[in-house]
Amino acid sequence: MTEPAPKQLVRIAELGIDPAQLETFRALLAEEIEASVRVEPGVLMLHAVAMRDDPTQIRLLEAYADKAAYEAHLQSPHFLRYKALTAAMVLSLRLFETDPILLRAKA
Amino acid sequence: MTEPAPKQLVRIAELGIDPAQLETFRALLAEEIEASVRVEPGVLMLHAVAMRDDPTQIRLLEAYADKAAYEAHLQSPHFLRYKALTAAMVLSLRLFETDPILLRAKA
């Protein structure tokens, strides 16, 4: 990715997952990420990691082309499926709006 | 990026910056990121964002090809320059090792 345009939405999500359902959650999240970036033109980046010192703590860095792209994502079938199937697994969810300084990755 | 190989190092850094030096810090960080991803084959991704509710709080998501690539990065001239010039600007620094679940971005 190059310099983010000002209208891009870039956010961090911090999730705490029920340990008993962690493997299922991870599989559903990976499915959702894979589909979103592949199918939706406005989903630019979805990076999900587990904190090593507590793998039930998941962190996401998300980038959307603009607000409309984000709202379309929330209505996509893969996101709605993920949201419904994981509702009882997610014990905590915090969303943080951010302003990108620089996003750089190998091509 | 595709599925991360197990030997990849993916980490999160949380930095708190002296508000009086924030603009200078941001410029030095952006320089360092740009040079690292451009010049170093083993620096796969460096994403830096500022938290909107407190822009002195910076978050980075970093991916290196392996431990050797990370250690080479720490000895690179651009990283050493960044580290020296920002030492007095960084009020707090926490590093978290992570295990990637899935890292996906548009090509």
Backbone of each chain as ProteinMPNN parsed JSONL, in Angstrom:
{"seq_chain_A": "MTEPAPKQLVRIAELGIDPAQLETFRALLAEEIEASVRVEPGVLMLHAVAMRDDPTQIRLLEAYADKAAYEAHLQSPHFLRYKALTAAMVLSLRLFETDPILLRAKA", "coords_chain_A": {"N_chain_A": [[0.842, -1.215, 0.0], [0.372, 2.301, -0.584], [0.816, 5.75, 0.392], [-1.79, 6.488, 2.618], [-4.938, 7.657, 1.523], [-6.657, 10.599, 2.677], [-9.361, 10.084, 3.131], [-9.566, 7.455, 3.711], [-10.535, 4.841, 5.979], [-9.026, 3.748, 8.817], [-8.581, 1.444, 11.27], [-8.236, 0.055, 14.587], [-9.032, -2.989, 16.119], [-9.747, -4.526, 19.186], [-10.112, -7.597, 20.542], [-11.508, -9.874, 22.874], [-11.627, -13.29, 23.392], [-13.691, -16.098, 24.112], [-12.056, -18.657, 25.697], [-12.73, -21.372, 25.378], [-13.824, -21.502, 22.908], [-11.997, -20.72, 21.093], [-10.513, -21.809, 18.892], [-12.504, -22.301, 16.981], [-13.449, -19.705, 16.649], [-11.163, -18.449, 15.524], [-10.996, -19.751, 13.056], [-13.387, -18.929, 11.831], [-12.978, -16.168, 11.749], [-10.735, -16.011, 10.059], [-11.832, -16.988, 7.659], [-13.664, -14.937, 7.171], [-12.025, -12.697, 6.823], [-10.53, -13.485, 4.597], [-12.509, -13.695, 2.601], [-13.525, -11.056, 2.59], [-11.388, -9.368, 1.746], [-10.877, -10.441, -0.72], [-13.311, -10.245, -2.139], [-14.534, -7.736, -1.781], [-14.184, -4.567, -3.145], [-13.573, -2.275, -1.671], [-12.424, -3.039, 0.705], [-9.404, -2.803, 1.968], [-7.378, -3.845, 3.525], [-6.931, -6.324, 5.974], [-5.687, -7.33, 8.859], [-4.997, -9.772, 11.152], [-3.988, -10.749, 14.344], [-2.871, -12.833, 17.068], [-2.234, -12.203, 20.466], [0.789, -13.179, 21.853], [1.292, -13.668, 24.571], [-1.202, -13.983, 25.587], [-3.303, -15.695, 23.972], [-6.054, -15.519, 23.63], [-6.555, -12.926, 23.275], [-7.135, -10.907, 20.642], [-5.951, -8.939, 17.97], [-6.786, -6.56, 15.503], [-5.885, -4.891, 12.507], [-7.336, -2.702, 10.357], [-8.223, -1.57, 7.122], [-10.197, 0.517, 5.141], [-11.514, 1.742, 2.038], [-13.147, 3.999, 2.158], [-15.848, 5.589, 3.993], [-18.233, 4.629, 2.937], [-17.429, 2.205, 1.84], [-16.801, 0.825, 4.137], [-19.306, 0.682, 5.344], [-20.681, -0.849, 3.475], [-19.266, -3.206, 3.765], [-20.112, -4.001, 6.319], [-22.607, -4.925, 5.721], [-22.206, -7.089, 4.143], [-22.58, -10.516, 3.04], [-20.657, -12.383, 4.035], [-19.567, -11.015, 6.22], [-21.828, -10.679, 7.856], [-22.47, -13.33, 8.372], [-20.145, -14.15, 9.806], [-20.417, -12.412, 12.014], [-22.828, -13.26, 13.195], [-22.257, -15.959, 13.795], [-20.142, -15.765, 15.562], [-20.98, -14.3, 17.693], [-21.497, -15.178, 20.341], [-19.018, -15.875, 21.123], [-17.311, -13.792, 21.42], [-16.077, -12.028, 23.955], [-15.304, -9.497, 24.623], [-15.03, -6.36, 22.96], [-13.337, -3.794, 21.509], [-13.172, -0.855, 19.631], [-11.022, 1.265, 17.833], [-10.587, 4.323, 16.366], [-8.197, 5.448, 14.012], [-5.474, 7.506, 12.792], [-3.611, 7.104, 10.002], [-0.055, 7.011, 9.879], [2.053, 5.984, 8.277], [1.691, 3.376, 5.983], [3.191, 0.549, 4.967], [4.134, -2.1, 2.858], [5.748, -4.972, 1.488], [5.483, -5.544, -2.001]], "CA_chain_A": [[0.0, 0.0, 0.0], [1.085, 3.585, -0.585], [0.291, 6.729, 1.368], [-3.245, 6.389, 2.694], [-5.71, 8.865, 1.219], [-7.281, 11.072, 3.919], [-10.711, 9.564, 3.352], [-9.504, 6.066, 4.177], [-10.802, 4.508, 7.381], [-8.061, 2.785, 9.347], [-8.922, 1.275, 12.68], [-7.746, -1.086, 15.361], [-10.024, -3.679, 16.951], [-9.186, -5.379, 20.24], [-11.154, -8.56, 20.9], [-11.229, -10.935, 23.838], [-12.426, -14.434, 22.926], [-13.928, -17.23, 25.019], [-11.001, -19.659, 25.45], [-13.299, -22.664, 24.981], [-14.277, -21.431, 21.517], [-10.974, -19.947, 20.384], [-10.147, -22.37, 17.588], [-13.62, -22.045, 16.068], [-13.439, -18.277, 16.342], [-10.053, -18.153, 14.612], [-11.338, -20.249, 11.717], [-14.434, -18.066, 11.269], [-12.363, -14.873, 11.457], [-9.883, -16.156, 8.873], [-12.771, -17.067, 6.527], [-14.263, -13.62, 6.94], [-10.969, -11.83, 6.288], [-10.18, -13.933, 3.258], [-13.599, -13.316, 1.694], [-13.69, -9.599, 2.512], [-10.333, -8.734, 0.934], [-10.979, -10.978, -2.074], [-14.558, -9.921, -2.835], [-14.968, -6.336, -1.649], [-13.161, -3.646, -3.66], [-13.24, -1.232, -0.7], [-11.709, -3.567, 1.883], [-8.024, -2.712, 1.496], [-6.424, -4.573, 4.384], [-7.409, -6.872, 7.248], [-4.594, -8.089, 9.466], [-5.415, -10.271, 12.467], [-2.944, -11.462, 15.092], [-3.157, -13.198, 18.456], [-1.153, -11.818, 21.368], [1.438, -14.436, 22.253], [1.204, -13.904, 26.022], [-2.598, -14.354, 25.87], [-3.851, -15.907, 22.616], [-7.473, -15.171, 23.532], [-6.595, -11.519, 22.908], [-6.931, -10.771, 19.196], [-5.845, -7.553, 17.502], [-6.947, -6.388, 14.06], [-5.657, -3.6, 11.86], [-8.292, -2.751, 9.247], [-8.27, -0.364, 6.284], [-11.282, 0.583, 4.161], [-11.291, 2.845, 1.095], [-13.879, 5.164, 2.653], [-16.938, 5.236, 4.905], [-19.209, 3.816, 2.193], [-16.861, 0.85, 1.729], [-16.943, 0.193, 5.456], [-20.725, 0.365, 5.573], [-20.992, -1.987, 2.594], [-18.657, -4.388, 4.407], [-20.967, -4.42, 7.441], [-23.803, -5.575, 5.172], [-21.83, -8.203, 3.251], [-23.006, -11.817, 3.583], [-19.604, -13.042, 4.826], [-19.441, -10.35, 7.519], [-23.029, -10.986, 8.657], [-22.298, -14.715, 8.821], [-19.126, -14.111, 10.865], [-20.949, -11.709, 13.177], [-23.844, -14.11, 13.831], [-21.683, -17.203, 14.317], [-19.149, -15.507, 16.616], [-21.54, -13.383, 18.704], [-21.38, -15.727, 21.697], [-17.593, -16.192, 21.396], [-16.57, -12.534, 21.637], [-16.382, -11.569, 25.31], [-15.092, -8.04, 24.653], [-14.693, -5.782, 21.653], [-13.102, -2.353, 21.525], [-12.78, -0.334, 18.323], [-10.304, 2.532, 17.941], [-10.299, 5.023, 15.118], [-6.805, 5.889, 13.95], [-5.005, 8.25, 11.613], [-2.373, 6.449, 9.589], [1.176, 7.781, 9.646], [2.529, 5.394, 7.026], [1.411, 1.945, 5.847], [4.083, 0.07, 3.91], [4.36, -3.539, 2.819], [6.325, -5.483, 0.251], [4.49, -5.826, -3.045]], "C_chain_A": [[0.87, 1.256, 0.0], [0.466, 4.511, 0.459], [-1.228, 6.619, 1.439], [-3.899, 7.731, 2.34], [-6.429, 9.29, 2.498], [-8.645, 10.455, 4.176], [-10.718, 8.098, 3.78], [-9.879, 5.954, 5.65], [-9.802, 3.444, 7.806], [-8.328, 2.654, 10.84], [-8.277, 0.032, 13.27], [-8.929, -1.677, 16.116], [-9.286, -4.558, 17.947], [-10.299, -6.299, 20.732], [-10.636, -9.528, 21.961], [-12.188, -12.088, 23.572], [-12.556, -15.475, 24.038], [-12.902, -18.331, 24.724], [-11.55, -20.983, 24.929], [-13.687, -22.682, 23.507], [-13.227, -20.778, 20.604], [-10.66, -20.506, 19.003], [-11.245, -22.134, 16.559], [-13.656, -20.57, 15.671], [-12.361, -17.942, 15.316], [-10.379, -18.587, 13.186], [-12.385, -19.356, 11.053], [-13.866, -16.686, 10.909], [-11.514, -14.953, 10.189], [-10.736, -16.241, 7.602], [-13.295, -15.695, 6.146], [-13.246, -12.663, 6.315], [-10.684, -12.193, 4.842], [-11.245, -13.485, 2.251], [-13.671, -11.796, 1.513], [-12.664, -8.969, 1.577], [-10.427, -9.213, -0.519], [-12.166, -10.404, -2.825], [-14.864, -8.418, -2.839], [-13.878, -5.374, -2.12], [-12.709, -2.628, -2.609], [-12.608, -1.731, 0.582], [-10.243, -3.719, 1.489], [-7.086, -3.625, 2.267], [-7.136, -5.045, 5.633], [-6.302, -7.772, 7.782], [-5.032, -8.492, 10.866], [-4.274, -11.061, 13.095], [-3.47, -11.802, 16.48], [-1.961, -12.783, 19.312], [-0.521, -13.096, 21.925], [1.277, -14.714, 23.749], [-0.236, -14.177, 26.476], [-3.333, -14.502, 24.546], [-5.358, -15.68, 22.5], [-7.646, -13.693, 23.195], [-6.188, -11.375, 21.452], [-6.852, -9.277, 18.862], [-6.007, -7.525, 15.991], [-6.541, -4.979, 13.647], [-6.419, -3.653, 10.539], [-8.204, -1.464, 8.43], [-9.355, -0.512, 5.226], [-11.081, 1.828, 3.296], [-11.965, 4.126, 1.562], [-15.042, 4.66, 3.5], [-17.974, 4.338, 4.204], [-18.721, 2.375, 2.064], [-17.005, 0.115, 3.054], [-18.39, -0.203, 5.701], [-21.194, -0.786, 4.682], [-20.456, -3.288, 3.203], [-19.56, -4.921, 5.525], [-22.227, -5.149, 6.965], [-23.475, -6.779, 4.29], [-22.227, -9.533, 3.888], [-21.93, -12.483, 4.435], [-19.417, -12.368, 6.173], [-20.633, -10.686, 8.415], [-22.966, -12.418, 9.202], [-21.309, -14.779, 9.994], [-19.704, -13.532, 12.148], [-21.952, -12.593, 13.926], [-23.197, -15.317, 14.503], [-20.722, -16.97, 15.478], [-19.717, -14.695, 17.778], [-21.317, -13.889, 20.121], [-19.932, -16.056, 22.062], [-16.809, -14.958, 21.817], [-16.985, -11.959, 22.989], [-16.189, -10.059, 25.439], [-14.656, -7.58, 23.285], [-14.528, -4.282, 21.827], [-12.596, -1.927, 20.159], [-12.135, 1.034, 18.517], [-10.11, 3.122, 16.549], [-8.848, 5.493, 15.155], [-6.589, 6.806, 12.741], [-3.674, 7.657, 11.206], [-1.224, 7.441, 9.47], [1.811, 7.284, 8.355], [2.244, 3.893, 7.075], [2.249, 1.442, 4.677], [4.243, -1.439, 4.01], [5.025, -3.874, 1.497], [5.209, -5.789, -0.739], [4.224, -7.319, -3.098]], "O_chain_A": [[1.98, 1.25, 0.532], [-0.316, 4.076, 1.304], [-1.889, 6.655, 0.401], [-3.469, 8.789, 2.798], [-6.777, 8.441, 3.32], [-9.048, 10.316, 5.331], [-11.758, 7.565, 4.166], [-9.588, 6.839, 6.455], [-9.745, 2.365, 7.216], [-8.302, 3.64, 11.576], [-7.845, -0.885, 12.571], [-9.735, -0.942, 16.686], [-8.327, -5.246, 17.598], [-11.305, -5.837, 21.271], [-9.476, -9.94, 21.937], [-13.404, -11.9, 23.529], [-11.62, -15.692, 24.807], [-12.883, -18.879, 23.622], [-10.899, -21.645, 24.12], [-13.86, -23.751, 22.921], [-13.534, -20.343, 19.494], [-10.554, -19.746, 18.04], [-10.964, -21.808, 15.405], [-13.868, -20.234, 14.506], [-12.624, -17.229, 14.348], [-10.074, -17.878, 12.227], [-12.29, -19.06, 9.862], [-14.232, -16.108, 9.885], [-11.571, -14.06, 9.344], [-10.398, -15.633, 6.587], [-13.363, -15.336, 4.97], [-13.57, -11.914, 5.393], [-10.607, -11.325, 3.973], [-10.922, -12.962, 1.184], [-13.858, -11.313, 0.396], [-13.006, -8.148, 0.726], [-10.093, -8.469, -1.441], [-12.06, -10.103, -4.014], [-15.401, -7.9, -3.818], [-12.778, -5.359, -1.567], [-11.569, -2.166, -2.658], [-12.286, -0.933, 1.462], [-9.88, -4.646, 0.766], [-6.105, -4.123, 1.714], [-7.856, -4.282, 6.277], [-6.02, -8.834, 7.228], [-5.399, -7.639, 11.674], [-3.675, -11.928, 12.458], [-4.381, -11.156, 16.997], [-0.811, -12.991, 18.923], [-1.222, -13.983, 22.41], [1.141, -15.869, 24.152], [-0.46, -14.56, 27.624], [-3.922, -13.54, 24.051], [-5.891, -15.651, 21.39], [-8.749, -13.252, 22.87], [-5.057, -11.677, 21.072], [-7.598, -8.466, 19.41], [-5.441, -8.357, 15.281], [-6.819, -4.006, 14.347], [-6.183, -4.529, 9.708], [-8.118, -0.377, 9.001], [-9.429, -1.515, 4.517], [-10.547, 2.837, 3.756], [-11.422, 5.217, 1.386], [-15.202, 3.456, 3.699], [-18.516, 3.411, 4.806], [-19.511, 1.436, 2.167], [-17.298, -1.081, 3.08], [-18.668, -1.292, 6.205], [-22.015, -1.603, 5.1], [-21.113, -4.328, 3.157], [-19.749, -6.129, 5.662], [-22.838, -5.902, 7.724], [-24.38, -7.417, 3.752], [-22.218, -9.672, 5.111], [-22.25, -13.089, 5.458], [-19.141, -13.039, 7.168], [-20.459, -10.948, 9.605], [-23.357, -12.681, 10.339], [-21.594, -15.379, 11.031], [-19.512, -14.083, 13.232], [-21.923, -12.662, 15.155], [-23.536, -15.662, 15.635], [-20.504, -17.868, 16.292], [-19.007, -14.429, 18.748], [-20.981, -13.106, 21.01], [-19.655, -16.47, 23.188], [-15.778, -15.058, 22.482], [-18.102, -11.467, 23.148], [-16.834, -9.417, 26.268], [-13.997, -8.31, 22.544], [-15.455, -3.585, 22.238], [-11.701, -2.557, 19.593], [-12.641, 1.863, 19.273], [-9.534, 2.484, 15.668], [-8.339, 5.887, 16.205], [-7.4, 6.866, 11.818], [-2.712, 7.698, 11.973], [-1.406, 8.57, 9.015], [2.076, 8.069, 7.445], [2.518, 3.228, 8.074], [2.046, 1.855, 3.535], [4.458, -1.988, 5.09], [4.882, -3.149, 0.512], [4.128, -6.236, -0.357], [3.417, -7.774, -3.909]]}, "seq_chain_B": "MTEPAPKQLVRIAELGIDPAQLETFRALLAEEIEASVRVEPGVLMLHAVAMRDDPTQIRLLEAYADKAAYEAHLQSPHFLRYKALTAAMVLSLRLFETDPILLRAKA", "coords_chain_B": {"N_chain_B": [[-0.127, -9.642, 1.153], [0.344, -13.107, 1.79], [-0.531, -16.181, 3.494], [1.128, -16.104, 6.576], [4.396, -17.384, 6.982], [5.488, -19.763, 9.437], [7.937, -19.035, 10.593], [8.051, -16.326, 10.409], [8.343, -13.133, 12.023], [6.031, -11.349, 13.766], [4.919, -8.463, 15.149], [3.554, -6.194, 17.612], [3.945, -2.79, 18.368], [3.662, -0.391, 20.914], [3.719, 2.949, 21.364], [4.364, 5.872, 23.261], [4.49, 9.288, 22.788], [6.352, 12.274, 23.306], [4.394, 15.111, 23.44], [5.266, 17.643, 22.603], [7.11, 17.106, 20.69], [5.96, 15.75, 18.695], [5.363, 16.079, 15.92], [7.892, 16.094, 14.711], [8.771, 13.567, 15.481], [6.927, 11.92, 14.081], [7.657, 12.437, 11.423], [10.274, 11.416, 11.363], [9.79, 8.743, 11.945], [8.221, 7.984, 9.734], [10.097, 8.287, 7.662], [11.899, 6.285, 8.421], [10.35, 3.949, 8.218], [9.71, 3.965, 5.502], [12.251, 3.709, 4.291], [13.09, 1.23, 5.386], [11.273, -0.749, 4.41], [11.656, -0.44, 1.715], [14.41, -0.917, 1.284], [15.3, -3.159, 2.744], [15.277, -6.588, 2.31], [14.093, -8.399, 4.116], [12.25, -7.039, 5.642], [8.994, -7.047, 5.845], [6.627, -5.69, 6.284], [5.525, -2.646, 7.587], [3.439, -0.923, 9.481], [2.139, 2.053, 10.601], [0.183, 3.853, 12.852], [-1.674, 6.574, 14.322], [-3.428, 6.935, 17.332], [-6.697, 8.104, 17.295], [-8.055, 9.323, 19.414], [-6.028, 10.062, 21.065], [-3.426, 11.339, 19.832], [-0.736, 11.211, 20.499], [-0.267, 8.653, 21.091], [1.048, 5.996, 19.51], [0.73, 3.272, 17.287], [2.208, 0.331, 16.03], [2.283, -2.184, 13.536], [4.258, -4.825, 12.702], [6.116, -6.806, 10.438], [8.507, -9.278, 9.91], [10.735, -11.263, 7.927], [12.105, -13.312, 9.218], [13.947, -14.166, 12.236], [16.607, -13.428, 11.798], [16.348, -11.474, 9.841], [15.054, -9.516, 11.308], [17.015, -8.895, 13.181], [19.001, -7.912, 11.511], [17.696, -5.645, 10.631], [17.688, -4.103, 12.966], [20.292, -3.273, 12.993], [20.534, -1.665, 10.82], [21.433, 1.289, 8.969], [19.387, 3.27, 8.674], [17.562, 2.543, 10.66], [19.139, 2.802, 12.98], [19.69, 5.534, 12.89], [17.063, 6.606, 13.175], [16.499, 5.606, 15.754], [18.409, 6.876, 17.354], [17.82, 9.599, 16.933], [15.224, 9.813, 17.862], [15.231, 9.077, 20.488], [14.883, 10.707, 22.777], [12.32, 11.475, 22.459], [10.508, 9.491, 22.761], [8.415, 8.464, 25.137], [7.331, 6.203, 26.222], [7.47, 2.699, 25.531], [6.235, -0.254, 24.394], [6.559, -3.621, 23.518], [5.043, -6.276, 21.8], [4.966, -9.653, 21.226], [3.432, -11.526, 18.639], [1.174, -13.979, 17.222], [0.372, -14.486, 13.993], [-2.931, -14.606, 12.674], [-4.328, -14.212, 10.231], [-3.093, -12.35, 7.543], [-4.013, -10.028, 5.321], [-4.067, -8.161, 2.341], [-5.003, -5.873, -0.264], [-3.573, -6.345, -3.478]], "CA_chain_B": [[0.604, -10.74, 1.78], [-0.381, -14.366, 1.909], [-0.413, -16.805, 4.826], [2.475, -15.915, 7.093], [5.167, -18.584, 7.325], [5.645, -19.85, 10.893], [9.162, -18.401, 11.083], [7.914, -14.866, 10.411], [8.153, -12.4, 13.277], [4.996, -10.313, 13.64], [4.775, -7.877, 16.478], [2.897, -4.907, 17.806], [4.631, -1.843, 19.248], [2.829, 0.703, 21.416], [4.622, 4.032, 21.746], [3.835, 7.154, 23.73], [5.448, 10.287, 22.305], [6.312, 13.624, 23.874], [3.536, 15.929, 22.572], [6.003, 18.791, 22.058], [8.003, 16.659, 19.614], [5.196, 14.749, 17.945], [5.48, 16.224, 14.459], [9.242, 15.643, 14.336], [8.795, 12.108, 15.618], [6.169, 11.312, 12.987], [8.449, 12.55, 10.191], [11.4, 10.479, 11.458], [9.23, 7.385, 11.855], [7.817, 7.745, 8.337], [11.363, 8.083, 6.929], [12.477, 4.988, 8.801], [9.486, 2.916, 7.632], [9.848, 3.991, 4.04], [13.568, 3.144, 3.946], [13.192, -0.177, 5.79], [10.517, -1.635, 3.508], [12.234, -0.309, 0.376], [15.802, -1.362, 1.176], [15.605, -4.427, 3.416], [14.443, -7.677, 1.788], [13.399, -9.136, 5.173], [11.224, -6.231, 6.316], [7.846, -7.345, 4.993], [5.479, -4.806, 6.524], [5.582, -1.733, 8.736], [2.252, -0.076, 9.451], [2.117, 2.932, 11.772], [-1.012, 4.701, 12.963], [-1.843, 7.34, 15.558], [-4.762, 6.766, 17.895], [-7.37, 9.389, 17.064], [-8.443, 9.981, 20.671], [-4.793, 10.572, 21.679], [-2.452, 11.174, 18.736], [0.623, 10.918, 20.978], [-0.186, 7.198, 21.189], [1.335, 5.434, 18.183], [0.712, 1.813, 17.234], [2.831, -0.244, 14.841], [2.223, -3.621, 13.251], [5.525, -5.054, 12.01], [6.366, -8.199, 10.048], [9.854, -9.558, 9.41], [10.785, -12.604, 7.325], [12.57, -14.243, 10.25], [14.697, -13.509, 13.302], [17.813, -12.819, 11.226], [15.92, -10.242, 9.165], [14.779, -8.528, 12.355], [18.288, -8.463, 13.763], [19.65, -7.061, 10.505], [16.977, -4.365, 10.666], [18.133, -3.332, 14.14], [21.63, -2.753, 12.716], [20.534, -0.884, 9.569], [21.719, 2.718, 9.216], [18.163, 4.079, 8.84], [16.974, 2.284, 11.977], [20.013, 3.394, 14.012], [19.451, 6.979, 12.832], [15.746, 6.827, 13.797], [16.58, 5.292, 17.181], [19.192, 7.927, 18.016], [17.172, 10.911, 16.844], [13.928, 9.835, 18.552], [15.379, 8.521, 21.846], [14.357, 11.616, 23.795], [10.909, 11.785, 22.132], [9.679, 8.318, 23.075], [8.232, 8.428, 26.593], [7.05, 4.817, 26.595], [7.56, 1.764, 24.407], [5.93, -1.638, 24.749], [6.587, -4.518, 22.364], [4.257, -7.493, 22.021], [5.068, -10.698, 20.212], [2.116, -12.029, 18.245], [1.085, -15.047, 16.236], [-0.614, -14.05, 13.012], [-4.051, -15.469, 12.281], [-4.322, -14.031, 8.777], [-2.71, -11.007, 7.1], [-4.48, -9.921, 3.939], [-4.201, -6.806, 1.804], [-5.106, -5.791, -1.715], [-2.275, -6.326, -4.165]], "C_chain_B": [[-0.286, -11.973, 1.851], [-0.202, -14.924, 3.32], [1.002, -16.594, 5.355], [3.14, -17.263, 7.389], [5.406, -18.571, 8.831], [6.876, -19.109, 11.403], [9.087, -16.872, 11.039], [7.783, -14.321, 11.824], [7.115, -11.316, 13.019], [4.761, -9.745, 15.028], [4.034, -6.553, 16.437], [3.779, -4.059, 18.713], [3.649, -0.747, 19.639], [3.756, 1.782, 21.97], [3.827, 5.231, 22.259], [4.885, 8.222, 23.48], [5.246, 11.619, 23.039], [5.5, 14.545, 22.943], [4.284, 17.083, 21.909], [6.853, 18.403, 20.853], [7.289, 15.718, 18.641], [5.389, 14.866, 16.436], [6.839, 15.741, 13.967], [9.331, 14.12, 14.413], [8.102, 11.442, 14.431], [6.967, 11.324, 11.677], [9.611, 11.551, 10.205], [10.921, 9.032, 11.342], [8.857, 7.05, 10.409], [9.045, 7.504, 7.456], [11.913, 6.681, 7.157], [11.672, 3.85, 8.172], [9.709, 2.812, 6.129], [11.161, 3.323, 3.622], [13.626, 1.645, 4.252], [12.499, -1.096, 4.797], [11.108, -1.59, 2.091], [13.567, -1.037, 0.264], [16.017, -2.775, 1.691], [14.688, -5.538, 2.909], [13.61, -8.365, 2.868], [12.407, -8.317, 5.975], [9.985, -6.269, 5.427], [6.751, -6.298, 5.108], [5.761, -3.94, 7.737], [4.401, -0.774, 8.595], [2.21, 0.737, 10.734], [0.879, 3.81, 11.731], [-0.966, 5.449, 14.292], [-3.269, 7.132, 16.047], [-5.484, 8.116, 17.814], [-7.707, 10.095, 18.379], [-7.229, 10.453, 21.475], [-3.653, 10.368, 20.698], [-1.008, 11.008, 19.2], [0.819, 9.409, 21.164], [-0.089, 6.609, 19.789], [1.297, 3.908, 18.291], [1.353, 1.357, 15.935], [2.518, -1.73, 14.75], [3.378, -3.916, 12.3], [5.649, -6.528, 11.628], [7.752, -8.303, 9.414], [9.893, -11.003, 8.931], [11.198, -13.667, 8.338], [13.397, -13.448, 11.256], [15.942, -12.792, 12.76], [17.479, -11.504, 10.525], [15.644, -9.144, 10.186], [16.079, -7.998, 12.942], [19.08, -7.591, 12.791], [19.017, -5.674, 10.49], [17.475, -3.491, 11.807], [19.513, -2.72, 13.925], [21.672, -1.877, 11.47], [20.764, 0.591, 9.882], [20.453, 3.548, 9.423], [17.502, 3.811, 10.179], [17.812, 2.926, 13.078], [19.838, 4.915, 14.059], [18.126, 7.334, 13.52], [15.84, 6.669, 15.308], [17.319, 6.413, 17.93], [18.429, 9.252, 18.049], [15.869, 10.967, 17.633], [14.027, 9.416, 20.026], [14.719, 9.409, 22.901], [12.884, 11.969, 23.544], [9.964, 10.689, 22.617], [9.585, 8.175, 24.595], [7.922, 7.011, 27.065], [7.074, 3.96, 25.347], [7.268, 0.368, 24.934], [5.886, -2.464, 23.481], [5.855, -5.802, 22.716], [4.509, -8.465, 20.878], [3.662, -11.198, 19.899], [2.271, -13.259, 17.358], [0.004, -14.661, 15.247], [-1.711, -15.085, 12.809], [-4.187, -15.408, 10.765], [-3.994, -12.568, 8.491], [-3.082, -10.906, 5.627], [-4.58, -8.455, 3.543], [-4.364, -6.903, 0.299], [-3.71, -5.739, -2.316], [-1.93, -4.885, -4.538]], "O_chain_B": [[-1.509, -11.877, 1.957], [0.228, -14.211, 4.227], [1.973, -16.877, 4.653], [2.527, -18.16, 7.967], [5.513, -17.506, 9.438], [6.868, -18.605, 12.526], [9.965, -16.196, 11.575], [7.196, -14.953, 12.702], [7.303, -10.464, 12.15], [4.441, -10.476, 15.964], [3.908, -5.9, 15.401], [4.303, -4.552, 19.712], [2.9, -0.24, 18.804], [4.488, 1.548, 22.932], [2.756, 5.551, 21.744], [6.032, 8.085, 23.904], [4.123, 12.021, 23.343], [5.877, 14.738, 21.787], [3.971, 17.459, 20.779], [7.269, 19.267, 20.081], [7.922, 14.993, 17.873], [5.559, 13.857, 15.753], [6.935, 15.066, 12.942], [9.891, 13.471, 13.529], [8.639, 10.502, 13.845], [6.956, 10.352, 10.922], [9.902, 10.916, 9.192], [11.577, 8.202, 10.713], [9.149, 5.957, 9.925], [9.033, 6.616, 6.603], [12.33, 5.992, 6.226], [12.249, 2.895, 7.652], [9.873, 1.726, 5.572], [11.184, 2.483, 2.722], [14.158, 0.874, 3.454], [13.066, -2.107, 4.383], [11.065, -2.581, 1.362], [13.829, -1.702, -0.739], [16.829, -3.516, 1.138], [13.469, -5.453, 3.055], [12.525, -8.867, 2.573], [11.781, -8.84, 6.897], [9.932, -5.61, 4.388], [6.027, -6.044, 4.145], [6.183, -4.433, 8.783], [4.374, 0.074, 7.703], [2.241, 0.177, 11.83], [0.569, 4.428, 10.713], [-0.317, 5.024, 15.248], [-4.21, 7.151, 15.254], [-4.939, 9.144, 18.218], [-7.653, 11.322, 18.456], [-7.387, 11.169, 22.464], [-2.984, 9.335, 20.728], [-0.136, 10.698, 18.388], [1.941, 8.947, 21.371], [-1.02, 6.709, 18.99], [1.776, 3.332, 19.269], [1.086, 1.914, 14.87], [2.492, -2.438, 15.756], [3.468, -3.329, 11.222], [5.314, -7.402, 12.428], [8.115, -7.538, 8.521], [9.182, -11.861, 9.454], [10.695, -14.79, 8.31], [13.531, -12.229, 11.149], [16.284, -11.696, 13.204], [18.238, -10.539, 10.607], [15.965, -7.978, 9.953], [16.224, -6.798, 13.172], [19.75, -6.643, 13.202], [19.705, -4.663, 10.355], [17.662, -2.286, 11.641], [19.872, -1.753, 14.597], [22.741, -1.391, 11.099], [20.343, 1.084, 10.928], [20.444, 4.444, 10.266], [16.941, 4.723, 10.785], [17.267, 3.525, 14.004], [19.838, 5.511, 15.136], [18.073, 8.246, 14.345], [15.323, 7.498, 16.057], [16.897, 6.835, 19.006], [18.4, 9.937, 19.072], [15.443, 12.049, 18.037], [13.019, 9.403, 20.734], [14.068, 8.906, 23.817], [12.277, 12.687, 24.339], [8.779, 10.928, 22.851], [10.559, 7.81, 25.255], [8.228, 6.663, 28.206], [6.747, 4.418, 24.252], [7.968, -0.132, 25.814], [5.263, -2.076, 22.492], [6.03, -6.348, 23.805], [4.293, -8.14, 19.711], [2.81, -11.281, 20.784], [3.344, -13.536, 16.822], [-1.16, -14.523, 15.622], [-1.45, -16.288, 12.776], [-4.164, -16.44, 10.095], [-4.547, -11.663, 9.116], [-2.528, -11.617, 4.788], [-5.096, -7.622, 4.288], [-3.933, -7.867, -0.334], [-2.788, -5.165, -1.737], [-0.879, -4.634, -5.126]]}, "name": "protein", "num_of_chains": 2, "seq": "MTEPAPKQLVRIAELGIDPAQLETFRALLAEEIEASVRVEPGVLMLHAVAMRDDPTQIRLLEAYADKAAYEAHLQSPHFLRYKALTAAMVLSLRLFETDPILLRAKAMTEPAPKQLVRIAELGIDPAQLETFRALLAEEIEASVRVEPGVLMLHAVAMRDDPTQIRLLEAYADKAAYEAHLQSPHFLRYKALTAAMVLSLRLFETDPILLRAKA"}
